[in-house]
Amino acid sequence: MQQYSRQTLTRVKDAMIRLYRCEKGAEGLEKLLIIGAIVIPLLGLLIIFRGKITDWTQDMWGDVQDDSESYDPDF
């Protein structure tokens, strides 16, 4: 087994303490968790109601097309 010097062990210990106390990544992780908490339920709702949403958008698009066909610019 390889023996490490006291100085090397102290450096490793200090690096581990710095890594443990570092909060740079915590803010990014918190943002990611918040976004995930919003996006995942919305995605679930879109998947559950996709048939109704599709029907609704097709009906609305049909209304837009009907209105555009009856549009008279001279009126």
N, C-alpha and C positions, 0 to 999 in steps of 0.2 A: 504494500500500500504506500502510496506516495504521501509524503509529509508536506504540509503547507506551512509556510512561515506565518508568524503572528500578524505581520503587516498585511499579507494577502487576505487572511481571514477577516481582519478589521475592515479592509476595503470592501469585501463582499458583504459584510454585515451592514456597512454604511450604505452601500448601493441598494440593498434590500429595504432598508428603512426609508430611503428616499423614494423608492418605487411604491412602497406601501402608503406613504403620505402624499404622493403626487395626485393632484385632482384635475389635471388637464384633460384626461379622458372621461372623467365623470360627467362633465357638462355635455359633451357630445352624446354619451350614452343616455343621459336623461332626455335629451331632445329626441333621440331615436325611439325611446320607450313611449314618450308622449305621442309622437307621430304614429307609432304602431297601435297605440290604444285608440286612436281616432280612426285610422285607416282600416283596420281589421274588421270592426263592427260595420262600417259603411260598406266594405266589400261583401260582407255576409248578407247585408240587406239587398245589395244589388243582385247578388246571386239568387236569393230567395224570391225576389219580386221581378226577376228579369222578364218574365212573360208579360206581366202587367205593364211594365215600363216600355217594352217593345210595342205593345198594342197602343199605349197612350201616345208614344212618339209618332207612330204611323198614322193615327187619327189626326194628330195635330198637323203633320206634314200634308196629309190629304186636304185639310181645311185651308192650308196655305196655298196649295196648288189650285184648289177651287176658287179661292179669292183672286189669285193672279190671273186665272183664265177669264174671269168676269170683269177684270179691270179695264176701264175705258179711259185713256189719258185725256180725251177731249171732253170728258164730262165735267 
